[in-house]
Amino acid sequence: MSFEDLVMNEEFWQTLWKEGRIGFHEGTVNDFLARFYSRLNLVAGNHILVPLCGKSFDLDWLLAKGLIVTGVEFNQGAVEEVFARLNLTPEVDEIGPLRRYRSGALTLFAGDFYAVTSDLLGPVDAVYDRAAMVAIQPETRANYAAHVVELTGGAQQLLIGFDYDQNAADGPPFSLAQELIMQAYGAQYTIELLKSIKVGGPFADGVDADEQIWYLQPKG
Ligand SMILES: C[S@@+](CC[C@H](N)C(=O)[O-])C[C@H]1O[C@@H](n2cnc3c(N)ncnc32)[C@H](O)[C@@H]1O
């Protein structure tokens, strides 16, 4: 990704947060996560990475499962809100361009996902991607996928995205049909559709979309 792309991308998201245009934020745990979490076969103490986490209540839900949870999010206010609602007072330090907030099993990095390194994360058992890959511009999607794989050693994933006619509406969320997931992750993972439902929520009237949850299993 060029520096220019990166800056434009960050400005775009910071503007949405500043203006409160965060229709992607759900007021409760994601239904697909609650229904299909068991597929990850995680136990308390396992470490899950939540890229582009926003201020999602999925973070709280994963913590309540006893997991070690690490999220990454551009918007510092969103990160601080998560700790506040959990009644946690984080330790905060600066690591290069990232600001790291830590309390107990929860670590959130405020900053650019591409600045996070595998050394900062340590071993990762699973990735939970809800509306993260679909938030990435299609031209840079391969970079995103490569970074996820590099950070986690290709850990298993639950991936929640949308599939719709990209000509009928602009992203984000960008459409993520199976072949696009295959292009990005097919070398490392087998890809299984767990559930697909029709949705209208984040889309303009008249655009049919499917919300889908995928299980990405590392190959051999
Ligand atoms: C569509 S939202 C999804 C948020 C969250 N996963 C949820 O389900 O509510 C995408 C989020 O990713 C953040 N974001 C986008 N690109 C990022 C990047 N390169 N590094 C860190 N955060 C990023 C945005 O600020 C935004 O909050």
Ligand as a Chemical Component Dictionary entry (heavy atoms), coordinates in Angstrom:
data_LIG
# 
_chem_comp.id                   LIG 
_chem_comp.type                 NON-POLYMER 
_chem_comp.pdbx_formal_charge   0 
_chem_comp.three_letter_code    LIG 
# 
loop_
_chem_comp_atom.comp_id 
_chem_comp_atom.atom_id 
_chem_comp_atom.alt_atom_id 
_chem_comp_atom.type_symbol 
_chem_comp_atom.charge 
_chem_comp_atom.model_Cartn_x 
_chem_comp_atom.model_Cartn_y 
_chem_comp_atom.model_Cartn_z 
_chem_comp_atom.pdbx_ordinal 
LIG C1  C1  C 0  -16.541 -1.659 9.099  1  
LIG S1  S1  S 1  -15.729 -1.228 10.579 2  
LIG C2  C2  C 0  -15.884 -2.750 11.494 3  
LIG C3  C3  C 0  -15.566 -2.583 12.965 4  
LIG C4  C4  C 0  -15.799 -3.832 13.815 5  
LIG N1  N1  N 0  -15.110 -4.988 13.306 6  
LIG C5  C5  C 0  -17.267 -4.110 13.985 7  
LIG O1  O1  O 0  -17.698 -5.214 13.655 8  
LIG O2  O2  O -1 -17.986 -3.221 14.490 9  
LIG C6  C6  C 0  -14.034 -1.191 10.116 10 
LIG C7  C7  C 0  -13.152 -0.541 11.173 11 
LIG O3  O3  O 0  -11.790 -0.705 10.805 12 
LIG C8  C8  C 0  -11.073 0.458  11.127 13 
LIG N2  N2  N 0  -9.918  0.442  10.207 14 
LIG C9  C9  C 0  -9.946  0.476  8.853  15 
LIG N3  N3  N 0  -8.702  0.342  8.357  16 
LIG C10 C10 C 0  -7.872  0.191  9.424  17 
LIG C11 C11 C 0  -6.477  -0.002 9.556  18 
LIG N4  N4  N 0  -5.652  -0.065 8.487  19 
LIG N5  N5  N 0  -5.953  -0.119 10.799 20 
LIG C12 C12 C 0  -6.756  -0.043 11.891 21 
LIG N6  N6  N 0  -8.100  0.138  11.826 22 
LIG C13 C13 C 0  -8.643  0.256  10.606 23 
LIG C14 C14 C 0  -12.060 1.587  10.941 24 
LIG O4  O4  O 0  -11.734 2.722  11.728 25 
LIG C15 C15 C 0  -13.363 0.933  11.383 26 
LIG O5  O5  O 0  -13.627 1.164  12.743 27 
# 
loop_
_chem_comp_bond.comp_id 
_chem_comp_bond.atom_id_1 
_chem_comp_bond.atom_id_2 
_chem_comp_bond.value_order 
_chem_comp_bond.pdbx_ordinal 
LIG C1  S1  SING 1  
LIG S1  C2  SING 2  
LIG S1  C6  SING 3  
LIG C2  C3  SING 4  
LIG C3  C4  SING 5  
LIG C4  N1  SING 6  
LIG C4  C5  SING 7  
LIG C5  O1  DOUB 8  
LIG C5  O2  SING 9  
LIG C6  C7  SING 10 
LIG C7  O3  SING 11 
LIG C7  C15 SING 12 
LIG O3  C8  SING 13 
LIG C8  N2  SING 14 
LIG C8  C14 SING 15 
LIG N2  C9  SING 16 
LIG N2  C13 SING 17 
LIG C9  N3  DOUB 18 
LIG N3  C10 SING 19 
LIG C10 C11 SING 20 
LIG C10 C13 DOUB 21 
LIG C11 N4  SING 22 
LIG C11 N5  DOUB 23 
LIG N5  C12 SING 24 
LIG C12 N6  DOUB 25 
LIG N6  C13 SING 26 
LIG C14 O4  SING 27 
LIG C14 C15 SING 28 
LIG C15 O5  SING 29 
# 
